[in-house]
């Protein structure tokens, strides 16, 4: 507590949205972010609204069963929050307001029922390489997952899905390059812990879905019953 007081005194925080002193994201700015109350097919180039299953009929054979995305990455404040969270200055405390956006999406859409029965569901963070996590000091998806786990009372299983291949940053690549780049990047250490479970993969941004689709493939080979994506924001797919 005293460390936080000292840091706030020496380095006061200012809202990333309105620059008001107090919090990294003030209440008014956080409440101004539009939350989606619907689900859309993760893989359609122009996202198609889904009413029952998690993907449209054209994409039912994909490994990822569906996607829960709280808001749009086109929102300037959302983008600023995510960039400040996962890149320098690595503002770790942004995990809480970003998780709040995801929680708001589930409550607004009424989709929180998908976690029941709770003992059959798990949150899994998309893993970082050992070196990247060490450089950053934390895995941003794990930080978000901690708050989701606490709120929904669904266990968070970290360090079971691991990254075993060095990859280029996906943001720098085109769709086809992303698919090739991420192939063979993940491994499940203990399949018994996910066998028969409904897995909710946690990430910050969903763009083409290459990372989540590859992770879902590996998880299903290891015995996962279903694999769903859970992200703060998504971008419309484009060539």
Secondary structure as the mmCIF struct_conf table of DSSP 4:
data_model
#
loop_
_struct_conf.conf_type_id
_struct_conf.id
_struct_conf.beg_label_comp_id
_struct_conf.beg_label_asym_id
_struct_conf.beg_label_seq_id
_struct_conf.end_label_comp_id
_struct_conf.end_label_asym_id
_struct_conf.end_label_seq_id
HELX_RH_AL_P HELX_RH_AL_P1 UNK A 2 UNK A 10
BEND BEND1 UNK A 11 UNK A 11
STRN STRN1 UNK A 14 UNK A 14
TURN_TY1_P TURN_TY1_P1 UNK A 16 UNK A 18
STRN STRN2 UNK A 21 UNK A 21
BEND BEND2 UNK A 22 UNK A 22
BEND BEND3 UNK A 24 UNK A 25
HELX_RH_AL_P HELX_RH_AL_P2 UNK A 27 UNK A 31
TURN_TY1_P TURN_TY1_P2 UNK A 32 UNK A 32
BEND BEND4 UNK A 33 UNK A 33
HELX_LH_PP_P HELX_LH_PP_P1 UNK A 34 UNK A 36
BEND BEND5 UNK A 38 UNK A 38
STRN STRN3 UNK A 39 UNK A 40
BEND BEND6 UNK A 42 UNK A 43
BEND BEND7 UNK A 45 UNK A 46
STRN STRN4 UNK A 49 UNK A 50
BEND BEND8 UNK A 51 UNK A 55
HELX_RH_3T_P HELX_RH_3T_P1 UNK A 57 UNK A 59
TURN_TY1_P TURN_TY1_P3 UNK A 60 UNK A 61
BEND BEND9 UNK A 62 UNK A 63
STRN STRN5 UNK A 66 UNK A 72
TURN_TY1_P TURN_TY1_P4 UNK A 73 UNK A 74
BEND BEND10 UNK A 75 UNK A 75
HELX_RH_AL_P HELX_RH_AL_P3 UNK A 76 UNK A 86
BEND BEND11 UNK A 87 UNK A 87
TURN_TY1_P TURN_TY1_P5 UNK A 88 UNK A 89
TURN_TY1_P TURN_TY1_P6 UNK A 92 UNK A 93
HELX_RH_AL_P HELX_RH_AL_P4 UNK A 94 UNK A 109
TURN_TY1_P TURN_TY1_P7 UNK A 110 UNK A 110
HELX_RH_3T_P HELX_RH_3T_P2 UNK A 111 UNK A 115
BEND BEND12 UNK A 117 UNK A 117
HELX_RH_3T_P HELX_RH_3T_P3 UNK A 118 UNK A 120
STRN STRN6 UNK A 121 UNK A 125
HELX_LH_PP_P HELX_LH_PP_P2 UNK A 126 UNK A 129
HELX_RH_AL_P HELX_RH_AL_P5 UNK A 130 UNK A 136
BEND BEND13 UNK A 137 UNK A 138
HELX_RH_AL_P HELX_RH_AL_P6 UNK A 140 UNK A 152
TURN_TY1_P TURN_TY1_P8 UNK A 153 UNK A 153
STRN STRN7 UNK A 156 UNK A 156
BEND BEND14 UNK A 159 UNK A 160
STRN STRN8 UNK A 161 UNK A 163
BEND BEND15 UNK A 165 UNK A 165
HELX_RH_3T_P HELX_RH_3T_P4 UNK A 170 UNK A 172
BEND BEND16 UNK A 173 UNK A 173
HELX_RH_AL_P HELX_RH_AL_P7 UNK A 175 UNK A 182
TURN_TY1_P TURN_TY1_P9 UNK A 183 UNK A 184
STRN STRN9 UNK A 186 UNK A 188
BEND BEND17 UNK A 189 UNK A 189
HELX_RH_3T_P HELX_RH_3T_P5 UNK A 191 UNK A 193
TURN_TY1_P TURN_TY1_P10 UNK A 194 UNK A 196
STRN STRN10 UNK A 198 UNK A 206
BEND BEND18 UNK A 207 UNK A 208
HELX_RH_AL_P HELX_RH_AL_P8 UNK A 210 UNK A 221
TURN_TY1_P TURN_TY1_P11 UNK A 222 UNK A 223
BEND BEND19 UNK A 225 UNK A 225
STRN STRN11 UNK A 226 UNK A 234
#
